[in-house]
C-alpha cells in the first residue's frame, strides 16, 4: 500500500471517529442546570473540551486503522468471505 493511500485512509478513519466521539459526554445548559447567556442556542454544550475530543478521536482512529491494516496484510476478511449472494460467480457468468 502506498503512503498516500495510508494517509488518505487514516484521515477517513479519523473523521469517522470524530463523529463517533463528539457527542460523548457533552451536556447542554438544561442538563447541567447552568444559566444560559442571552442569545445562546438551547443545544450549546457547557463542557466542550476540544483537546479531549482530539485525543480520543486519534486513539479510536488509530485502533480502527490498525485493525484495517492488519486485515489488509493478513486477509482475515476478504470479498469472498462477505459475498453472501455469490455475486462474484454470477458476474463471471455474464
C-alpha positions in Angstrom: 0.0 0.0 0.0 1.4 3.4 -0.9 2.0 6.1 1.7 -0.6 8.4 0.1 -3.2 5.7 0.4 -2.3 5.0 4.0 -2.7 8.7 4.8 -6.0 9.1 3.0 -7.5 6.0 4.6 -6.3 7.2 8.1 -7.9 10.6 7.5 -11.2 8.9 6.7 -11.0 6.8 9.9 -10.1 9.9 11.9 -13.1 11.9 10.6 -15.4 8.9 11.2 -14.0 8.6 14.7 -14.5 12.3 15.3 -18.2 11.9 14.6 -18.4 9.0 17.0 -16.5 10.8 19.8 -18.1 14.3 19.5 -21.4 13.6 21.3 -19.9 11.5 24.1 -20.0 13.3 27.5 -21.5 16.6 26.1 -24.2 18.3 28.2 -26.2 21.3 27.4 -27.4 24.0 29.9 -30.7 22.3 30.7 -29.0 19.0 31.6 -26.3 20.8 33.7 -28.6 23.3 35.4 -26.4 26.2 34.3 -27.9 29.6 33.4 -27.8 30.4 29.7 -26.2 33.6 28.3 -28.6 35.9 26.3 -28.6 34.9 22.6 -27.1 31.4 23.3 -28.5 28.4 21.5 -30.5 25.9 23.5 -28.3 23.0 22.5 -24.9 24.7 23.0 -22.6 22.5 25.1 -21.5 23.6 28.5 -18.5 21.3 28.9 -16.9 21.0 25.5 -13.2 20.0 25.8 -11.6 20.0 22.3 -8.2 18.5 23.4 -10.1 15.5 25.0 -12.0 15.1 21.8 -8.8 15.2 19.7 -7.1 12.7 21.9 -9.9 10.2 22.0 -10.5 10.6 18.2 -6.9 10.0 17.5 -6.8 6.9 19.7 -10.0 5.4 18.2 -8.9 6.2 14.6 -5.5 4.6 15.2 -7.1 1.5 16.6 -9.6 1.2 13.7 -6.8 1.9 11.2 -4.6 -0.7 12.9 -7.3 -3.3 12.5 -7.9 -2.3 8.9 -4.2 -2.5 8.1 -3.8 -5.9 9.8 -6.7 -7.2 7.8 -5.1 -5.8 4.6 -1.9 -7.6 5.4 -3.2 -10.9 6.7 -6.5 -11.1 4.7 -8.8 -12.1 7.6 -11.9 -10.8 5.9 -11.9 -10.8 2.1 -14.5 -10.2 -0.6 -15.2 -14.0 -0.8 -15.8 -14.0 3.0 -18.6 -11.4 2.8 -20.1 -12.4 -0.6 -23.3 -13.9 0.8 -25.2 -14.0 -2.5 -22.4 -15.4 -4.8 -22.4 -12.2 -6.8 -18.8 -12.7 -8.0 -19.7 -16.0 -9.6 -22.8 -14.6 -11.2 -20.7 -11.7 -12.6 -18.3 -14.1 -14.2 -21.2 -16.0 -15.9 -22.3 -12.9 -17.8 
